[in-house]
């Protein structure tokens, strides 16, 4: 069967859940991976998802044409989902840009050449949309995602691409061992004496299953073309309350004090234990989620209660020893989704 959908970054946390959702809906999917695809197939089997309508294709987003073979059987692809990204701190500018910027533009160019393209869905980030990159202050990861967001939108206009941008917040669910997971790990090991940010710091989350269903539905609705959506749970507790909720659930003490981000930046890292690149994600900002919520309402999609989702995720983190029990990495290596 000829695939009707291509998922880039298909072995990553968001990508694999999207693949599973598309397959459950009866779609025929090409999963772009850097390895053989065996890890993705095994994970799908664990979820009870059959892979008879799945084709794994070797891909490298950093090169024009994505490194895809011309005889890969992708002529019928009409929906392209770009969930590939280099998500790590401490990257060089070149390492970050090669995947997050150059790679994203290569995906857009490849999608534009599809004769039957219906939609390109690009996964960006809730802190990057519409922002100006500053590689010196923010670090290569966040700055490259900001640059990519603007670059992909501009390329879509240039090529008349039907683009939808998804800006998810911190995505949580079984198998997510990066990002906010490091804070939960420090909490569990009682290595979180103080909390970065003030009492109204807001680090929103979104459940992985909700996000996958949201993304899968976008190409089915023409009015979502040319739109962008902040996808996050507005009901996420502010950071001190979120940490207190998790501490109570895990049976560990919560930090008694919080330290403003500006002060944490000035203190030695050896003292705070905080990576400077993570601090820009701690802010008081809120986001316009009304369009995303309206679309979710239209398709009958509801978020799970955020406290329930957080507790379930914390249980999975502890059971998996914060990734150590499962290797903590996917087949995509460092080319993971952003958030």
C-alpha distance (Angstrom), angle and dihedral (degrees) to the residues before:
residue distance angle dihedral
X1 . . .
X2 3.78 . .
X3 3.83 112.2 .
X4 3.79 116.3 -115.3
X5 3.83 93.9 -168.5
X6 3.79 134.3 46.1
X7 3.80 119.9 -160.0
X8 3.82 116.3 -164.3
X9 3.80 114.9 -156.4
X10 3.79 87.6 24.8
X11 3.82 94.8 160.0
X12 3.80 92.8 54.5
X13 3.78 126.5 95.4
X14 3.81 97.2 -94.8
X15 3.79 95.9 30.5
X16 3.79 96.5 55.3
X17 3.81 92.7 48.4
X18 3.79 89.5 50.6
X19 3.81 90.4 50.3
X20 3.81 89.7 51.5
X21 3.80 92.2 49.7
X22 3.81 93.6 48.8
X23 3.81 91.0 49.1
X24 3.80 91.1 49.4
X25 3.80 87.3 55.0
X26 3.81 91.0 54.8
X27 3.79 95.8 -105.3
X28 3.80 121.4 148.2
X29 3.80 107.0 -125.7
X30 3.78 137.3 -164.0
X31 3.80 109.4 -156.6
X32 3.79 113.6 -154.7
X33 3.80 109.4 -148.7
X34 3.79 137.2 161.7
X35 3.80 94.8 -131.5
X36 3.79 135.1 36.6
X37 3.79 96.7 -65.2
X38 3.81 92.3 -121.4
X39 3.80 91.7 120.3
X40 3.80 91.5 54.0
X41 3.79 92.6 47.4
X42 3.81 90.8 50.0
X43 3.81 91.2 49.4
X44 3.80 91.3 49.7
X45 3.80 89.8 51.6
X46 3.81 89.3 53.3
X47 3.80 87.8 55.1
X48 3.80 91.9 49.8
X49 3.81 92.4 -112.2
X50 3.79 117.3 140.3
X51 3.78 118.7 -133.2
X52 3.80 100.2 -154.4
X53 3.82 90.5 110.6
X54 3.81 93.7 44.6
X55 3.79 128.1 99.3
X56 3.81 120.3 -173.0
X57 3.80 114.6 -147.9
X58 3.80 127.3 -172.6
X59 3.78 110.9 -118.6
X60 3.78 142.2 175.1
X61 3.79 113.0 -170.7
X62 3.80 92.3 -167.4
X63 3.81 92.5 74.3
X64 3.82 129.3 64.6
X65 3.78 110.7 -95.2
X66 3.82 88.8 24.3
X67 3.79 90.5 -101.6
X68 3.81 88.8 -81.9
X69 3.77 117.1 152.0
X70 3.78 115.3 -115.9
X71 3.81 89.1 -129.5
X72 3.82 93.8 51.3
X73 3.82 90.8 113.6
X74 3.81 95.8 -117.8
X75 3.81 97.4 131.0
X76 3.81 91.9 110.9
X77 3.82 96.8 51.8
X78 3.80 109.3 127.7
X79 3.82 101.4 162.0
X80 3.81 121.2 53.6
X81 3.80 119.9 -171.2
X82 3.79 117.2 -168.0
X83 3.79 108.0 -158.6
X84 3.81 93.8 147.4
X85 3.78 119.4 117.6
X86 3.78 143.3 140.1
X87 3.81 103.4 -112.1
X88 3.78 110.5 -177.8
X89 3.77 139.4 105.5
X90 3.78 122.7 -122.9
X91 3.81 94.3 40.3
X92 3.78 122.9 147.0
X93 3.78 116.5 -115.5
X94 3.79 90.3 -109.2
X95 3.81 93.0 50.9
X96 3.80 92.2 50.6
X97 3.80 97.0 43.1
X98 3.82 95.9 46.1
X99 3.82 92.0 66.5
X100 3.79 105.3 20.3
X101 3.81 99.0 43.5
X102 3.80 110.1 15.8
X103 3.79 90.9 35.3
X104 3.79 93.6 50.6
X105 3.81 91.2 50.5
X106 3.80 91.0 48.1
X107 3.80 88.8 54.2
X108 3.80 90.9 50.3
X109 3.80 91.3 50.1
X110 3.80 92.1 48.7
X111 3.81 91.5 48.3
X112 3.81 91.5 49.7
X113 3.80 89.6 59.0
X114 3.83 92.9 58.3
X115 3.82 107.4 107.2
X116 3.79 93.0 -151.1
X117 3.81 99.5 37.2
X118 3.77 112.6 156.4
X119 3.81 100.4 172.1
X120 3.78 146.2 -5.7
X121 3.80 110.4 -152.5
X122 3.80 111.7 -164.4
X123 3.80 120.9 -166.4
X124 3.80 109.7 -142.3
X125 3.82 125.3 157.1
X126 3.77 139.7 -95.5
X127 3.82 93.6 -118.9
X128 3.79 97.1 45.8
X129 3.79 109.0 50.3
X130 3.80 113.2 112.5
X131 3.82 92.5 -3.4
X132 3.80 129.2 126.9
X133 3.83 114.9 -118.8
X134 3.80 119.8 -121.6
X135 3.80 109.3 -174.6
X136 3.80 94.3 -174.1
X137 3.78 98.6 51.4
X138 3.81 102.5 32.0
X139 3.76 104.3 34.1
X140 3.81 128.8 -117.3
X141 3.80 98.8 -75.6
X142 3.79 99.6 56.7
X143 3.79 94.6 34.3
X144 3.81 91.7 51.6
X145 3.80 91.4 50.8
X146 3.80 90.1 51.7
X147 3.78 91.2 49.0
X148 3.79 91.2 47.6
X149 3.80 93.3 50.4
X150 3.80 91.9 56.9
X151 3.81 93.8 39.5
X152 3.80 95.0 52.5
X153 3.80 92.1 48.4
X154 3.81 90.7 50.5
X155 3.82 92.1 47.5
X156 3.81 90.2 50.2
X157 3.80 90.2 56.0
X158 3.79 91.5 46.0
X159 3.82 93.4 50.4
X160 3.83 96.8 33.6
X161 3.80 90.4 -119.5
X162 3.82 121.5 175.0
X163 3.81 94.6 -124.6
X164 3.78 131.4 178.5
X165 3.80 118.6 -174.9
X166 3.80 119.8 -154.0
X167 3.80 116.7 -159.5
X168 3.81 106.6 -168.4
X169 3.77 124.2 -178.1
X170 3.81 122.7 -138.7
X171 3.79 103.6 -32.7
X172 3.79 115.0 -142.4
X173 3.77 133.6 -169.5
X174 3.80 142.1 101.1
X175 3.79 110.3 -34.2
X176 3.80 98.1 23.3
X177 3.80 104.6 125.8
X178 3.80 102.4 157.0
X179 3.79 135.8 70.5
X180 3.79 112.7 19.3
X181 3.81 88.5 11.7
X182 3.80 89.4 78.5
X183 3.80 89.8 61.1
X184 3.83 90.7 50.3
X185 3.80 89.1 48.5
X186 3.80 91.9 53.1
X187 3.81 89.9 46.5
X188 3.82 91.4 51.8
X189 3.79 92.5 48.6
X190 3.82 91.2 45.6
X191 3.78 92.3 -116.7
X192 3.80 96.2 125.3
X193 3.81 105.3 89.5
X194 3.81 93.6 157.4
X195 3.79 133.7 19.2
X196 3.82 121.9 -127.6
X197 3.80 113.5 -125.6
X198 3.77 133.3 34.5
X199 3.80 130.2 -78.3
X200 3.83 92.0 -81.3
X201 3.82 97.7 47.0
X202 3.81 109.1 139.3
X203 3.81 123.3 -155.1
X204 3.82 103.8 168.4
X205 3.78 124.0 -156.4
X206 3.78 136.0 -158.6
X207 3.80 128.9 -160.6
X208 3.82 115.0 -111.1
X209 3.81 95.6 -132.9
X210 3.80 91.3 51.8
X211 3.80 91.5 49.5
X212 3.81 93.3 48.4
X213 3.81 92.3 51.5
X214 3.79 91.1 46.0
X215 3.81 92.1 52.3
X216 3.80 94.8 43.7
X217 3.81 90.9 55.8
X218 3.81 98.2 50.1
X219 3.83 100.0 85.8
X220 3.80 90.7 49.2
X221 3.81 90.5 67.4
X222 3.78 117.2 61.7
X223 3.78 95.0 -157.7
X224 3.81 91.2 67.4
X225 3.82 91.9 68.1
X226 3.79 111.6 107.0
X227 3.80 91.2 17.7
X228 3.79 134.1 112.1
X229 3.79 126.3 -152.1
X230 3.78 133.3 -158.1
X231 3.79 102.6 -144.5
X232 3.79 112.1 -164.5
X233 3.77 141.7 114.3
X234 3.82 109.5 -96.9
X235 3.79 87.1 -163.9
X236 3.80 92.7 67.0
X237 3.82 106.8 127.4
X238 3.78 116.9 -114.8
X239 3.77 110.0 -92.2
X240 3.84 99.9 -94.6
X241 3.81 90.5 48.8
X242 3.81 91.5 45.0
X243 3.80 91.2 52.8
X244 3.80 91.5 45.3
X245 3.83 89.8 52.1
X246 3.80 91.5 52.2
X247 3.81 93.1 43.3
X248 3.79 91.3 53.8
X249 3.80 91.1 48.0
X250 3.80 93.4 48.2
X251 3.79 94.3 42.2
X252 3.79 96.1 -121.4
X253 3.82 130.6 121.4
X254 3.79 118.2 -92.2
X255 3.81 120.5 -134.9
X256 3.80 111.3 -89.7
X257 3.81 96.4 -151.8
X258 3.76 138.0 41.4
X259 3.80 125.3 -151.7
X260 3.82 123.1 -149.2
X261 3.80 112.8 -107.7
X262 3.81 91.1 -122.8
X263 3.79 90.6 59.3
X264 3.79 93.2 45.4
X265 3.82 88.7 54.8
X266 3.81 90.4 56.1
X267 3.80 95.8 47.7
X268 3.82 121.9 85.5
X269 3.79 113.0 -91.2
X270 3.80 89.1 -131.6
X271 3.80 87.6 63.3
X272 3.82 100.4 42.2
X273 3.81 100.1 32.7
X274 3.81 87.4 -144.9
X275 3.79 121.4 134.6
X276 3.84 105.7 -132.7
X277 3.82 90.9 -137.1
X278 3.81 91.2 62.3
X279 3.79 95.0 55.2
X280 3.81 96.7 75.8
X281 3.80 88.0 66.4
X282 3.80 90.1 63.3
X283 3.79 109.1 80.5
X284 3.79 144.4 123.5
X285 3.81 93.1 -113.4
X286 3.80 122.4 130.3
X287 3.79 127.0 -158.9
X288 3.79 138.9 -137.9
X289 3.79 101.4 -108.3
X290 3.82 95.9 158.7
X291 3.84 95.7 101.7
X292 3.80 92.4 48.9
X293 3.79 92.4 46.8
X294 3.80 91.3 48.7
X295 3.80 91.0 52.0
X296 3.81 91.6 46.6
X297 3.80 89.2 51.1
X298 3.79 90.4 51.7
X299 3.81 92.8 54.0
X300 3.80 94.0 41.4
X301 3.79 96.0 -111.0
X302 3.80 120.8 152.2
X303 3.79 129.5 -174.3
X304 3.80 116.9 -124.2
X305 3.81 114.9 -115.5
X306 3.78 104.3 -76.3
X307 3.80 95.3 -134.5
X308 3.78 90.6 53.0
X309 3.81 91.6 48.6
X310 3.81 92.4 49.1
X311 3.81 93.8 48.8
X312 3.80 92.6 47.6
X313 3.79 90.9 49.5
X314 3.83 92.2 48.4
X315 3.81 89.9 52.4
X316 3.81 90.2 52.2
X317 3.80 91.8 48.4
X318 3.79 92.3 53.5
X319 3.82 93.8 43.5
X320 3.81 90.2 51.3
X321 3.82 91.7 44.4
X322 3.79 88.2 -119.7
X323 3.78 92.3 -60.0
X324 3.79 100.0 -40.9
X325 3.82 92.4 104.0
X326 3.82 91.6 53.7
X327 3.76 100.9 34.6
X328 3.81 91.5 -100.2
X329 3.80 92.7 -119.9
X330 3.74 135.7 80.2
X331 3.76 132.1 -139.8
X332 3.77 90.4 -91.7
X333 3.81 89.6 67.9
X334 3.77 108.3 -161.3
X335 3.80 94.5 -10.1
X336 3.77 95.8 94.6
X337 3.72 135.7 143.7
X338 3.71 121.1 -83.5
X339 3.67 116.8 -111.6
